[in-house]
Amino acid sequence: MIRDGLYVVGTGCSEFGERPEASFDDLVEEAVREALWDAGVGPGEVDGVWLASSDVGERRREGGGLSGTGGFCDVPLTRIVGEAAAGGDAFRNAALAVASGEHELVLVVGAEKQSHRPAADNFFRLPLASSHPVYAFGVTPVAVAGLYASRMMASGSLTREHLDAVLVKNRLCGERNPRAFWRSRVHPDAMKDAAMLAEPLTILDVAPRVDGAAAVLLARREDPKRFRAEAVRVTGVGYSAVGGDLLPFFDPQVDFLGRRAPRTAALHAFTRAAVVNPWDQISVAEVDDSTTVGELLAYEDISLCSPGEAGAVISQGLTGPRGQLPVNPSGGSLSCGSAPAADVLRRIHEIVRQLTGRAEDRQVAGARTGLVHGSAGAGAVGFAAILEAVAKG
């Protein structure tokens, strides 16, 4: 079990976007180099590596590039294959390995190289190719998100204005993030005229698939003399998986108004970190917003509101950059773009920057405790982590 002795001591993140000049290994090296510099350590001090990537892009890559160009030789390297929650899965497994005493300092990396493929491959053809050829026909991440949005609208808990409010908020925050793909506000006319992808979701409601990598260094104890950056304590981690991508269509308990696994993961993280009321105990959060409706579902996943009340939360501006609990001050995936296996680690990178006062123009004043959330597989997989600034002195 993770207790008081686990710390994030360094993070790194590549620029997210269309990076034709950068290979998969280049992106990994970019993030890893920054994480090592951030912690003030060399590759030879790392005694374990976890690498996460998508099961449809770099399927054959077993970390050879990381071992070679990164210099991580003669250490165990574990490959985590998956989609949007793979980075969270890698983080959790690495955290447990450190907390158990098996490792002293480990590296967690998530990376994706996607921009060389047509958008139709990233969003439709490849997800279908990795699932059941008959039952999964038409069941893509975007299509399932559209089903959730349609069901929520039919119940009266969601409107088009709520989705637009998420998009406007995150694109506004993305203006201040130099590593984001979209660094501009969205114009009302663009929202009105945007092409439909999966009703009621338009192309602007869905984060673009991009190239990117993020890295996190975890250590068993804080040692100010050893690490350059301020350490951030990991106080709780939760991970839950209740089935595959097709689960919502065969489980009678699924009503398309909420997601079981992400709620369970958040509950586990809250229990371990002794979080009772996130509004009072969490300063800033980075959550899954691969779609606009996904962020609203995340509000319910992390207990910011009861089922059906997420629209009221966004409408009141409670999660805006100056709100009671800012959510996605990085601009989220709607601004940064989505590199699925790297997304959770990118969110951890942002929260660590916030908790150590290094988020520049995005800084949330007085941030002391942060939450990271992830979801994948139509809500069949969930991740959550609570991070806490270490008191100085």
N, C-alpha and C positions, 0 to 999 in steps of 0.2 A: 504493500500500500504506500502511496505517495504521502509523505508527511512534511516536516519542516525542512528537510535537507536537500531539496531539489531546486536548482536555479537555472534560469536562462542567462548565460554569461556573454553571449554574442549573437548577433543576427546579421544577415545580409540579404539583399534582394536585387535582382536585375531590373532593368527597365522592362516593363511589360508592353507588348505591342507587336506589330509586324516587323520581325527582325530577320530579313532575308540574308543579312551578312553574318548572322550568328548561327552556329550549329548547336545541337543539343549539348555537346560538351562545352561549348563556349558559354552558354547560358549558365550551366552548372558552375563553371569556373568563376564567372562573374559574381554569382551569389556567394560561393564558398570563400573566395578571396576576401570579400567584405566582412563576412562573419568572422574569419580568422583575425583580420585586422582589428575588428571591433573588440574582440576578446583579448587581443595582444598575445596570441599563441601561434605556434607553427603546426603544420600537419603532423609532425612527429609526436606531438603531445596528445593527439586524438587516438583513443583506443577502441573505437567502434563507430561504424557508419551505417545509417539507414537511408536508402534512396527510394523515393516514390515517383512513379510516373504512370501514365495512362496505359490501360491494357489494349489500346488500339493504335497507339502511335509508335512507341519505342519498345515493342514487345520483346524483341530479341536482345535488347541492351541490358546486360547484367552488371553494369557498373564498372566495366573495364576502363572506360574513359576516365572515370572519377579516380580509380586507383592509379592510372598512369599519369594524367596531366595534373591531378590534384596532389599526388605524392602520398596517398594514404595506402601504403604498402604494409603487408603483414598484419593487418587488422581485420576482424570480422566485418563483412559487408552484407547487409540484409536488404533484399529487394522487396518492396511493397508494391504490388500491382493493383491498380484500381482506378476509379474516376475521382470525383470531386472530394471524397473523404479520405483518399489514400494518404495525403499528407498528414491528416489528423491521426490516422492509424499508425503511421510511421512514428509520429511524435509520441503517441501513447506507449508504443512498444519500447522506444528508446528511453522514455522516462522511467518505465518500470525496470529496465535493465540497469539504469543508473541508481535508482532508489534501492534496488536489491543489493547493491554493493559489487555487482559483477564488473561494472565499468566506472571509471572516474570522470572521463570527459568524452562525450559522444557528439557526433555531427548528424543532423537530420536534414535531408535535402529533398525538395520536390521540384520537378522540372517537366516542361512540355515544349515540344516543337510542333506547331500546328499550322502556321500561316502558309506553308507551302502547299497545303491541300485546299481544294475548293470548300467553301462554307457548307455546301450541301453534304459533303463527306463528313465534316466535323459534327454537324447537327443531326443528320438523318441516316446516311448510309452506314457509317461505321458503327454507331450504336446498335443498329439492327443486325449487322453482321456478327456481333458478339453475343446475341441473345437467341431466343427460340425463333426458328424461321417462319412459324405460323402464328403462334400465340402473340409474338412480339410485333407483328406487322403493324406499323403505324405508331407503336409505343416508343416514342423518343422523348428525351428530357423536355424539349420544348412543348411537345404535344401534351404530356402529362401536366406540365405547369399550366397550360391552357385549360385543362380539365378542372384543376383546382380553382383557377380564377373564375371559370364559368359557374361552378358549383357555389362558390362564395357569393357571386353576384346574384344567383338565383335565390340564395338564402336571405339576401338583403344586407349582408355584412360588408360588402365590397362594392365600390363604384369605380368608374373610369377615373374620376378625380383622385381617388386614393392611389391608384397606380401611377398617375402623373406626378403626384406629390413626392413619391419615392424617387422617381427619375430626376425630377428637378433638384431635390435635395442632394442626391449623390453626385450628379454632374456639377453642381455648385461646389461641392467639396473637392471634386477632382481637379478643379481649376488650380488648387493650391498644392497639388501633388506632382512633382516633377517626373515621377516614374510612371504616371498614369498614361494610358493609351489615348483616352479622350480627355483633353484639358480645356474644355470649353462648356459653357452653359448650353442648355438645349432650348431652342426657340419654340414658342407655342405653335407656330405654323408647322414646324417639323413634326411635332407630336400629332397634330391633327391629320397630316397627310401621310404619315408613316405607313408602309406596307404591312399588311396583316401576315403573321406567321402561323399562329395557332389561336384562333379567336378565344378571348378578346385581346390576346397579346400581339403587339406589333413588333417590328424589327427593333424598335428603340426600347422595348420592354425586356429584351434579352441581351445579356452581356456577350460581346463578340469573343470568339475563341482566338486566343493570341499565343505568342511565344513568351515564355518567362520562367524564372526559377527563383526560389527562395531557400534560405538555409538558416538553421538554428543550432547553436551549441548549448548543450546541457551538461551541467556539472553537479556533483553530489553535495558540495557545500560552497558557500561563498568564501572567497579568499581575495580580499581587495589587493593584496600584494601580487597576486598571480595574474588577475584579469584586468584589462585596461578599462572596459566599460563598467558602468554600474550594473550590478546583477539584479535580476527580477525573480522573485520567488514564485514557484508553481505551487499553488495551494490545493488545486483540485482538477482532476481530469475525468471526463466521462466519455464512453464510446458505446454505441448500441447498434446492433444489426438485427433486423427482424425478418428479413427475406430479400428477395431479388427485385429487379425492376418491375416484374409483373405482379408483385404482391398486391397492389391496390385493387386489381381486377378479380382477385380470387379470395380475398379476405373480407367476409361480411362486416367486420368491425371497422373497415376503412370507409369513411363517409366523405372524403375529399374536402373536409373542412379543417383538418388538422393532421399532424404527422407524429406518429407514435415514437419512432426511433430517436429523432432529434430531441423530443421532449424528455425521453428517458435519459439520454446522454446528459442533458442539461441538469436534470434532477440529481444524477449521480455526482456531477461536478459540484453542484451547489451543496450537497450533503457533505462532501469531503472538505469543502472550503468554508463550511458553516455559514453559507449565504441563505438568509431567510427572506429578505426583501431586496430584490435587485435594484429597485429605484433608490433605496437608501444606501446600499452597500457597493454598488458598481458605479464607477466614474465614467467609463467609456467602453463601448463594445464594437467589435467588428464581426459582422454576421454574413451568412450566405445571401447574396443578392444576385445570383446568376440570372434571376428574373425579378421583376418588380414585385410580383406576387410572392416570390420566395422570401423577400425581406419582411413582408407583412406576416407571413407564416412564421418567420423566425421570432417575431415579437411574442407570439403565443408560445413558441417552443421554449423560450427563455423566461417565461412567466412575467413579461412586462404587462400583460393584460390577459383577461379571460378569453375563451374562444368567441370569435365574432366581434371583438372590440379593437382589432389592430387598426382598422380604418380611422377610428376616433383618435388613436395615439398619433398617427402621422398627420392628421388634419389639424391637431392642436400644436404641432411643431415640437412635441416633447422629445423627439429623437434627432432634431436638427443640430447643427454645429453649436448653437447657443442654447439648446434645449436642456431639459432636466437630466437626460442621459443621452449624450450624443452617440449616434450609431453610424458606423462607417464614415468617420472623418477623413479616411483615405480617399473617399470617393467610391469605395467598394468595387466590385467587379463590373458594375455598370459604367464606371469610369476607367478602371485599370484594365478591363478585359479579363476573361477567365482563362487561366492555364490550370485546368482542374486539379491535378495532383500537387500543384504549388500553391493553390489558393489559400488553404488553411495556414500554411507557413508564412505566406505574405501577410495574412491578418495578424499572426503572432508578431511578425516584424514590426508592424504598425503599432500594435498595443505596447510592445516593449519601448518603442520610441516615445510614445505618449507618457508612459509611466516614468521614464527617465528624463523627461523634459526636452526631448530632442526632435519633436515633430514639427519644428519650424512654424510656418504660417498655419498649420493645421492643429497646433497644440491646444488641447483641452485644459483649461486652467485648473490646477489643483488635482489632476488625475492621480489617484493612488491605487485603484483596483480596476483591472480590465477583464473583459470577457471575450473569448473567441469561440465562434460557433461555426459548425459546418454541417452540410447535409448532402446526401447523394442518393441515387437510386429511387427516385420518386418518393423520397421520405423514408425509405427502408433502411437507411444508414444515417447515423447522427454522431456528431462529435462536439464536445464543449470543453473548455479549459478556463480556469480562473487564474489570473496572474496578479501579483501584488508587489508594489514598490517596496524596496527594503529601506527601513528607516536609517537615516544617516547618523553618524556619531557613535 
